[in-house]
């Protein structure tokens, strides 16, 4: 998916070519078929080749993936998910990032008071 989001569209060969330590061409094609069967991508035929594109914009796919992770691993709790992210990355956060996170929390507090 990352390759398709980066390129916008790609053939199976282009996807394979873009992967570090890529699997076989047939494995890439199989994965693209699975992603298409699940509704994540679509294809158009360009001569003998299939050109694949993501079905959803990256930001919508990101939100959907986060919701799924939260439900699967954090019982739907935003607090638990954020706490886990902070635990993993707390030593890597700059002061600017911490300030932006604090501002997002303040914004969320304001929204909940309305």
Number of C-alpha atoms within 10 A of each C-alpha: 17 12 17 18 14 10 13 13 18 21 21 20 16 16 21 20 14 15 12 7 8 12 11 11 15 12 13 19 17 13 14 21 17 13 15 17 11 10 12 16 19 19 18 12 10 9 7 6 13 16 17 22 21 22 14 14 10 15 9 11 14 12 11 12 12 14 15 13 14 18 14 10 11 16 11 14 13 14 11 14 18 13 13 13 11 13 10 10 10 12 8 9 11 10 9 9 11 12 12 12 12 12 12 12 12 12 11 11 11 10 9 8 6 5
